[in-house]
């Protein structure tokens, strides 16, 4: 992810044992921080693991990214 010209890496560790449904990662970005790029569902690293990505501008001006992953994943990391 690239926020205000700073690059951040993110790793999601999921223990699929006993977990039902699809893992969901929600990233909240406060108003005033500009999101210039973020991994989408077609990203080469994520495409086999992810169902959808949404980018929503909230009423307060913040941004919410919501990643819905496929069931049965263990770990996904992206930058």
Secondary structure, DSSP 8 states (H G I E B T S, - for coil): -EETTEE--EEEE---TT--S--EEEEEE-TT--EEE---TT-TTTTTTEEEEEEEE-TTS-EEEEEEE-TT--EEEE-
